[in-house]
Amino acid sequence: MEAKTDLRDNAMVLQITGEVDTYTAPLLREHLDEAFAQAADRRLAVVLNVTDVSFMASSGLSVLVEYHLRGVDKGTPLRVVAPAGSVLRALRATTLNEMIELHASVPEALSGR
């Protein structure tokens, strides 16, 4: 898994690529920790772009739930960009799409719609 963070006007955008499994989920957690810390300092949202993630195991989904709840608690929204593919299917199969704020594109997530 690879990650890249980009500061935008109203959000920290974290783009991840590759696979999120038992071995890489801790790395995702580290990147989200950093993104949330930077976002909280600036009162921004965190946009997690998983468009180029080819596989996300239950351990990765657990990380998403953890940071969604953290965002609700701390007032730092987590917005996930998952326009199609295996991650979106996993989110729908587990009904996490009803909990986590999903968007079809980064611009849509940045607008908060």
Backbone as a chain_set.jsonl record, in Angstrom:
{"seq": "MEAKTDLRDNAMVLQITGEVDTYTAPLLREHLDEAFAQAADRRLAVVLNVTDVSFMASSGLSVLVEYHLRGVDKGTPLRVVAPAGSVLRALRATTLNEMIELHASVPEALSGR", "coords": {"N": [[0.839, -1.175, 0.0], [0.515, 2.203, -0.801], [0.707, 5.677, 0.067], [-0.399, 9.071, -0.163], [-0.481, 12.402, 0.847], [-2.362, 15.396, 0.623], [-2.765, 18.763, 1.118], [-5.628, 20.629, 0.974], [-7.846, 23.474, 0.402], [-10.062, 23.097, 2.135], [-9.775, 20.592, 3.271], [-7.857, 17.696, 4.28], [-6.457, 15.592, 2.038], [-6.112, 12.241, 1.615], [-4.683, 9.93, -0.315], [-4.761, 6.594, -1.156], [-3.186, 3.703, -2.507], [-3.112, 0.402, -3.929], [-3.292, -2.548, -1.92], [-5.261, -3.138, 0.992], [-4.791, -4.919, 3.724], [-4.417, -7.345, 6.376], [-1.735, -6.924, 6.961], [-1.136, -4.38, 5.949], [-3.037, -2.677, 7.016], [-2.312, -1.488, 9.546], [-0.524, 0.443, 8.601], [-2.228, 2.066, 7.094], [-3.706, 3.065, 9.227], [-1.705, 4.592, 10.515], [-1.241, 6.594, 8.57], [-3.783, 7.766, 8.485], [-3.919, 8.699, 11.116], [-2.0, 10.74, 11.05], [-3.13, 12.418, 9.043], [-5.562, 13.107, 10.292], [-4.59, 14.471, 12.535], [-3.344, 16.698, 11.348], [-5.566, 17.789, 10.057], [-7.28, 18.38, 12.198], [-5.861, 20.383, 13.511], [-6.241, 22.451, 11.742], [-8.942, 22.606, 11.485], [-10.292, 21.068, 9.505], [-11.82, 18.772, 7.137], [-11.239, 15.228, 6.579], [-10.417, 13.644, 3.669], [-10.531, 10.57, 2.309], [-9.225, 8.945, -0.288], [-9.942, 6.147, -1.989], [-9.969, 5.201, -4.514], [-8.032, 3.923, -6.101], [-7.518, 1.586, -4.75], [-7.192, -1.796, -4.764], [-8.041, -3.926, -3.25], [-9.655, -4.446, -0.149], [-9.456, -5.683, 2.954], [-11.272, -7.024, 5.812], [-9.934, -5.989, 7.994], [-9.054, -3.516, 7.077], [-11.519, -2.278, 6.627], [-12.369, -2.112, 9.251], [-10.592, -0.195, 10.212], [-11.537, 2.019, 8.807], [-14.079, 2.335, 10.0], [-13.27, 2.875, 12.635], [-11.963, 5.384, 12.304], [-13.986, 6.907, 11.222], [-15.739, 7.028, 13.422], [-14.044, 8.309, 15.206], [-13.789, 10.754, 13.908], [-16.438, 11.709, 14.08], [-16.613, 11.995, 16.841], [-14.598, 13.903, 17.36], [-15.221, 16.016, 15.717], [-14.153, 16.14, 13.181], [-14.787, 15.474, 10.092], [-14.843, 12.389, 8.249], [-14.541, 11.665, 4.945], [-15.089, 9.443, 2.406], [-13.825, 8.544, -0.695], [-15.025, 6.514, -3.032], [-15.684, 5.478, -5.853], [-16.299, 3.189, -7.375], [-15.756, -0.377, -7.761], [-13.945, -2.876, -5.808], [-13.724, -1.973, -3.129], [-15.934, -0.306, -2.744], [-17.934, -2.212, -3.167], [-17.437, -3.879, -0.951], [-17.981, -2.109, 1.16], [-20.7, -1.688, 0.745], [-21.673, -4.339, 0.972], [-21.265, -4.859, 3.644], [-22.866, -3.022, 4.766], [-21.696, -0.673, 5.597], [-21.704, 1.545, 4.078], [-23.912, 2.917, 4.833], [-23.177, 4.138, 7.123], [-20.68, 5.422, 6.847], [-19.563, 8.353, 5.236], [-19.801, 8.514, 1.866], [-18.385, 9.265, -1.358], [-18.367, 10.005, -4.878], [-16.26, 11.211, -6.147], [-13.213, 13.113, -5.682], [-13.527, 15.988, -5.929], [-16.287, 16.152, -5.359], [-16.343, 15.184, -2.721], [-14.789, 17.156, -1.488], [-16.491, 19.316, -1.695], [-18.396, 18.565, 0.07], [-20.882, 17.556, -0.441]], "CA": [[0.0, 0.0, 0.0], [1.206, 3.492, -0.83], [-0.162, 6.773, 0.463], [0.041, 10.428, -0.469], [-1.354, 13.389, 1.484], [-2.4, 16.675, -0.073], [-3.554, 19.771, 1.826], [-6.495, 21.474, 0.134], [-8.412, 24.59, 1.153], [-11.0, 22.716, 3.186], [-9.624, 19.189, 3.665], [-6.64, 16.924, 4.057], [-6.804, 14.493, 1.143], [-5.203, 11.104, 1.718], [-4.926, 8.991, -1.41], [-4.032, 5.345, -0.985], [-3.21, 2.793, -3.641], [-2.667, -0.946, -3.612], [-4.19, -3.4, -1.15], [-5.301, -2.951, 2.442], [-5.052, -6.219, 4.334], [-3.961, -7.435, 7.764], [-0.374, -6.406, 7.074], [-1.045, -2.96, 5.604], [-4.019, -1.882, 7.77], [-1.63, -0.598, 10.497], [0.04, 1.567, 7.839], [-3.367, 2.955, 6.831], [-3.991, 3.725, 10.51], [-0.675, 5.626, 10.716], [-1.495, 7.704, 7.641], [-4.991, 8.456, 8.937], [-3.546, 9.438, 12.325], [-1.331, 11.974, 10.62], [-4.1, 13.267, 8.343], [-6.503, 13.645, 11.277], [-3.878, 15.454, 13.359], [-3.193, 17.915, 10.546], [-6.899, 18.343, 9.796], [-7.814, 18.938, 13.438], [-5.15, 21.646, 13.758], [-6.748, 23.468, 10.812], [-10.399, 22.472, 11.469], [-10.635, 20.586, 8.169], [-12.274, 17.395, 6.98], [-10.286, 14.297, 5.994], [-10.946, 12.94, 2.499], [-9.748, 9.373, 2.027], [-9.483, 8.517, -1.667], [-9.603, 4.736, -2.161], [-10.265, 4.879, -5.91], [-7.017, 3.023, -6.646], [-7.317, 0.435, -3.867], [-7.702, -2.978, -5.465], [-8.584, -4.886, -2.286], [-9.667, -4.014, 1.24], [-9.898, -6.749, 3.853], [-12.063, -6.575, 6.961], [-9.073, -5.172, 8.858], [-9.103, -2.162, 6.531], [-12.863, -1.744, 6.905], [-12.371, -1.772, 10.68], [-9.885, 1.087, 10.341], [-12.46, 3.065, 8.341], [-15.083, 2.544, 11.049], [-12.574, 3.526, 13.748], [-11.709, 6.8, 12.017], [-15.293, 7.556, 11.082], [-16.199, 7.307, 14.779], [-13.135, 9.324, 15.746], [-14.177, 12.014, 13.286], [-17.697, 12.143, 14.687], [-16.305, 12.392, 18.212], [-13.708, 15.069, 17.4], [-15.681, 17.074, 14.816], [-13.354, 16.114, 11.957], [-15.473, 14.482, 9.263], [-14.144, 11.514, 7.314], [-15.272, 11.485, 3.698], [-14.402, 8.406, 1.643], [-14.071, 8.545, -2.144], [-15.037, 5.133, -3.533], [-16.658, 5.554, -6.945], [-16.636, 1.859, -7.913], [-14.735, -1.362, -7.464], [-14.061, -3.825, -4.697], [-13.918, -1.304, -1.849], [-17.342, 0.093, -2.694], [-18.719, -3.439, -2.976], [-17.257, -4.317, 0.439], [-18.707, -1.171, 2.013], [-22.132, -1.971, 0.578], [-21.97, -5.692, 1.478], [-21.25, -4.799, 5.104], [-23.744, -1.872, 5.054], [-20.942, 0.473, 6.118], [-22.068, 2.705, 3.254], [-24.961, 3.64, 5.549], [-22.538, 4.82, 8.248], [-19.55, 6.238, 6.393], [-19.897, 9.298, 4.179], [-19.162, 8.113, 0.612], [-18.463, 10.196, -2.478], [-17.952, 9.439, -6.16], [-15.051, 11.875, -6.63], [-12.574, 14.022, -4.722], [-14.211, 17.294, -5.914], [-17.57, 16.01, -4.65], [-16.037, 15.084, -1.285], [-14.318, 18.459, -1.032], [-17.641, 20.208, -1.588], [-19.191, 18.116, 1.197], [-22.26, 17.206, -0.86]], "C": [[0.888, 1.244, 0.0], [0.206, 4.587, -0.495], [0.474, 8.109, 0.129], [-0.977, 11.387, 0.141], [-1.227, 14.721, 0.763], [-3.298, 17.625, 0.718], [-4.322, 20.606, 0.812], [-7.06, 22.58, 1.006], [-9.267, 24.15, 2.332], [-10.874, 21.264, 3.643], [-8.185, 18.711, 3.504], [-7.068, 15.745, 3.199], [-5.708, 13.437, 1.25], [-5.588, 10.118, 0.629], [-4.091, 7.748, -1.161], [-4.208, 4.479, -2.225], [-2.716, 1.421, -3.184], [-3.725, -1.72, -2.872], [-4.11, -3.048, 0.326], [-5.725, -4.285, 3.03], [-4.519, -6.193, 5.763], [-2.586, -6.801, 7.956], [-0.282, -4.91, 6.824], [-2.055, -2.083, 6.349], [-3.346, -1.005, 8.834], [-0.992, 0.623, 9.811], [-1.061, 2.573, 7.49], [-3.704, 3.739, 8.093], [-2.976, 4.846, 10.772], [-0.924, 6.84, 9.828], [-2.75, 8.478, 8.041], [-4.736, 9.234, 10.221], [-2.938, 10.787, 11.963], [-2.305, 12.938, 9.94], [-5.082, 13.892, 9.319], [-5.835, 14.683, 12.163], [-3.736, 16.775, 12.607], [-4.538, 18.582, 10.298], [-7.463, 19.01, 11.046], [-7.16, 20.275, 13.759], [-5.721, 22.785, 12.923], [-8.273, 23.478, 10.718], [-10.912, 22.091, 10.081], [-11.231, 19.191, 8.234], [-11.096, 16.551, 6.486], [-11.001, 13.572, 4.865], [-10.003, 11.782, 2.217], [-10.146, 8.861, 0.653], [-8.996, 7.082, -1.836], [-9.897, 4.265, -3.585], [-9.305, 3.838, -6.467], [-6.645, 1.887, -5.694], [-7.979, -0.771, -4.531], [-8.343, -3.998, -4.541], [-8.556, -4.276, -0.898], [-10.284, -5.134, 2.078], [-10.7, -6.151, 5.01], [-11.227, -5.726, 7.92], [-9.033, -3.724, 8.378], [-10.449, -1.506, 6.772], [-12.98, -1.339, 8.37], [-11.679, -0.436, 10.929], [-10.794, 2.229, 9.889], [-13.522, 3.373, 9.392], [-14.459, 3.293, 12.228], [-12.396, 5.02, 13.494], [-12.984, 7.568, 11.714], [-15.787, 7.968, 12.469], [-15.328, 8.366, 15.452], [-13.5, 10.696, 15.195], [-15.464, 12.573, 13.863], [-17.428, 12.695, 16.081], [-15.529, 13.704, 18.282], [-14.158, 16.218, 16.501], [-14.836, 17.213, 13.564], [-13.958, 15.058, 11.036], [-14.522, 13.674, 8.385], [-15.049, 11.322, 6.12], [-14.467, 10.523, 2.835], [-14.817, 8.485, 0.186], [-13.898, 7.121, -2.64], [-16.066, 5.05, -4.65], [-17.118, 4.203, -7.484], [-15.6, 0.878, -7.401], [-14.976, -2.135, -6.189], [-14.291, -3.151, -3.348], [-15.372, -0.867, -1.703], [-18.233, -1.124, -2.48], [-18.622, -3.933, -1.538], [-18.021, -3.408, 1.402], [-20.211, -1.415, 1.93], [-22.508, -3.323, 1.172], [-22.049, -5.71, 3.002], [-22.165, -3.703, 5.642], [-23.01, -0.701, 5.704], [-21.205, 1.728, 5.296], [-23.19, 3.517, 3.907], [-24.399, 4.439, 6.72], [-21.514, 5.844, 7.773], [-19.978, 7.107, 5.219], [-19.1, 8.95, 2.912], [-19.391, 9.145, -0.477], [-17.921, 9.532, -3.73], [-16.665, 10.053, -6.686], [-14.471, 12.761, -5.528], [-13.253, 15.389, -4.748], [-15.549, 17.244, -5.175], [-17.337, 15.95, -3.134], [-15.561, 16.416, -0.725], [-15.471, 19.443, -0.857], [-18.545, 19.813, -0.424], [-20.614, 17.744, 0.86], [-22.447, 15.73, -0.948]], "O": [[1.886, 1.312, 0.718], [-0.992, 4.444, -0.741], [1.695, 8.265, 0.133], [-2.184, 11.21, -0.024], [-0.14, 15.124, 0.349], [-4.465, 17.318, 0.959], [-3.739, 21.209, -0.089], [-6.792, 22.629, 2.206], [-9.211, 24.753, 3.404], [-11.762, 20.753, 4.325], [-7.412, 19.245, 2.708], [-7.948, 14.98, 3.591], [-4.533, 13.712, 1.006], [-6.677, 9.544, 0.646], [-2.876, 7.825, -0.978], [-5.24, 4.521, -2.896], [-2.001, 1.298, -2.189], [-4.917, -1.579, -3.148], [-3.048, -2.706, 0.845], [-6.861, -4.725, 2.86], [-4.207, -5.126, 6.292], [-2.311, -6.21, 8.999], [0.559, -4.235, 7.42], [-1.938, -0.858, 6.314], [-3.77, 0.136, 9.015], [-0.937, 1.706, 10.392], [-0.855, 3.784, 7.58], [-3.959, 4.942, 8.031], [-3.358, 5.934, 11.204], [-0.827, 7.979, 10.284], [-2.78, 9.705, 7.947], [-5.284, 10.322, 10.398], [-3.316, 11.827, 12.502], [-2.302, 14.134, 10.229], [-5.406, 15.074, 9.199], [-6.461, 15.684, 12.51], [-3.98, 17.844, 13.167], [-4.637, 19.809, 10.327], [-8.058, 20.084, 10.962], [-7.827, 21.198, 14.226], [-5.693, 23.943, 13.339], [-8.841, 24.266, 9.962], [-11.838, 22.707, 9.554], [-11.154, 18.516, 9.26], [-10.085, 17.086, 6.033], [-12.053, 12.965, 5.068], [-8.824, 11.983, 1.923], [-11.27, 8.398, 0.454], [-7.792, 6.824, -1.83], [-10.054, 3.068, -3.828], [-9.718, 2.961, -7.226], [-5.573, 1.295, -5.822], [-9.176, -0.758, -4.819], [-9.108, -4.849, -4.994], [-7.565, -3.662, -0.503], [-11.456, -5.479, 1.931], [-10.789, -4.933, 5.161], [-11.761, -4.838, 8.585], [-8.983, -2.803, 9.194], [-10.518, -0.318, 7.085], [-13.618, -0.337, 8.691], [-12.125, 0.357, 11.758], [-10.819, 3.288, 10.516], [-13.83, 4.538, 9.645], [-15.053, 4.234, 12.755], [-12.655, 5.833, 14.382], [-13.04, 8.777, 11.938], [-16.201, 9.108, 12.673], [-15.832, 9.219, 16.183], [-13.517, 11.684, 15.931], [-15.57, 13.775, 14.107], [-17.957, 13.743, 16.454], [-15.775, 14.525, 19.166], [-13.546, 17.286, 16.516], [-14.802, 18.28, 12.951], [-13.67, 13.871, 11.185], [-13.54, 14.193, 7.855], [-16.187, 10.872, 6.256], [-13.29, 10.764, 2.564], [-16.005, 8.493, -0.134], [-12.79, 6.586, -2.671], [-17.191, 4.604, -4.428], [-18.23, 4.097, -8.002], [-14.672, 1.26, -6.688], [-16.042, -2.066, -5.576], [-14.989, -3.707, -2.5], [-15.97, -1.046, -0.642], [-19.182, -1.07, -1.698], [-19.624, -4.361, -0.964], [-18.639, -3.889, 2.352], [-20.91, -1.354, 2.942], [-23.553, -3.445, 1.81], [-22.81, -6.485, 3.58], [-22.226, -3.485, 6.852], [-23.644, 0.17, 6.299], [-20.959, 2.842, 5.757], [-23.391, 4.682, 3.562], [-25.074, 5.322, 7.249], [-21.49, 6.982, 8.239], [-20.675, 6.645, 4.315], [-17.876, 9.077, 2.89], [-20.428, 9.807, -0.527], [-17.113, 8.607, -3.653], [-16.034, 9.486, -7.578], [-15.157, 13.108, -4.567], [-13.542, 15.926, -3.679], [-15.903, 18.176, -4.454], [-18.052, 16.591, -2.364], [-15.9, 16.765, 0.405], [-15.433, 20.302, 0.024], [-19.366, 20.613, 0.026], [-21.461, 17.626, 1.745], [-23.537, 15.265, -1.283]]}, "num_chains": 1, "name": "protein.A"}
